[in-house]
Amino acid sequence: MDRQTKTVHTQQMNPDSYGALNMPVYNSAAFGFPTAKSMADAFVGRTNAPTYSRVTNPTVTFFEERVKDLSGAQNVFAFNSGMAAISCTLLALAASGKNIVTSAHLFGNTVSLLKNTLGRFGVETRFIDLLDCEAVANAIDDNTACLFLEIITNPQLEVADLRMLASAAHQHNVPLVADTTIIPFTQFSAASLGVDIEVLSSTKYISGGATSLGGLVIDYGHFPQLYRTMKFELLYNIGSYMTPQVAFMQTNGLETLDLRYRVQADNALELARRLRQVPEITNVNHIGLTDNKFHQLATEQFGGTYGAMFTIDLEDKQKCFDFIDNLQLISRATNLFDSKSLAIHPASTIFGAFAGSQRRAMNVRDTTVRLSIGMESVDDIYNDIVQALTK
Ligand SMILES: *Cc1c(COP(=O)(O)O)cnc(C)c1O
């Protein structure tokens, strides 16, 4: 069955009493059982009957099943934010005395999770330049819990060479965990590039117009420890499972994901091409532009699609602030892949608490504005950008 057909035809586990065509929202904390035996079976995992919504809920399971269908993964877990998905994955794989090898170019909260939170519990993080093959190979050892990366870094827009990094990790039997938030998991096969576990913020493309926070762990089953720890320990002990209302919204988001993504990614590439001709803009960083240094690798890995986020550089920080203040259509907001276009100055917001030297080391520049492109007409977005630059 074609993917788009599958997306809207995931089977419900049990027929709904009223024949509801949409999976209903099961707003119930607990679920009842006909017998003590069936209750015992469910509690120890001999059956899949839901018990308590901190660990299983039919509406959330339905969302997870739909993602499983679309990704071909062995296990899928839904959480109430991208950060919850990332922290539970790292909690499942790491332990005191272990290390995590990753890039210094990561989502800010992920850096803090690694450095501060996991650091307090004796997990060492090795921040390596993942573009340096040899450095990565040297950093991985017998105590490495995982190699963690983002497929495209934000806001630098560096593309990780997944096959190369997977091979470095697998030489030591270490899982490659990839944050694939920036390109929807339906657009390319991370597993075929060597990724063992995908983590992502479903707040972004999947939620369907930024309706809700959510996160996914898409597990291809190569490291069984992940499933066991997640299923029988972390869902219970951490309590950050997705809620049924959110699962309902995000299930619907999935139905239109590819349609929305195509419009947003096409808009972004067309805009990047046009904005190169605008004299006030000193640089356009979009990996879909053929002379971008990551263009070829991105094309090979992601099948000719490049996401809906890119950055532009202006002369200085003041010019960036003036530009952002002058925008009329594009919203001043963080977040990515809303249906509406968004603009932000990363250096003073997302990385505002970092020291200048730290920002320089991360290549987060004062001259950069990040744009997340929505579903408006490309002419309207372009006109708003040009009027804001020239006002
Ligand atoms: C937004 C984002 C996250 C965190 O997701 P939340 O849903 O906000 O918790 C993690 N990684 C990347 C790449 C993101 O863009």
The ligand as an ORCA input file, in Angstrom:
! r2SCAN-3c Opt
* xyz 0 1
  C      12.253     21.551     18.997
  C      13.352     20.587     18.961
  C      13.581     19.707     20.029
  C      12.746     19.740     21.303
  O      11.419     19.436     21.069
  P      10.212     19.920     22.030
  O       9.032     19.259     21.423
  O      10.184     21.418     21.994
  O      10.544     19.423     23.406
  C      14.613     18.807     19.923
  N      15.386     18.755     18.829
  C      15.207     19.572     17.783
  C      16.096     19.458     16.600
  C      14.189     20.525     17.813
  O      14.024     21.360     16.776
*
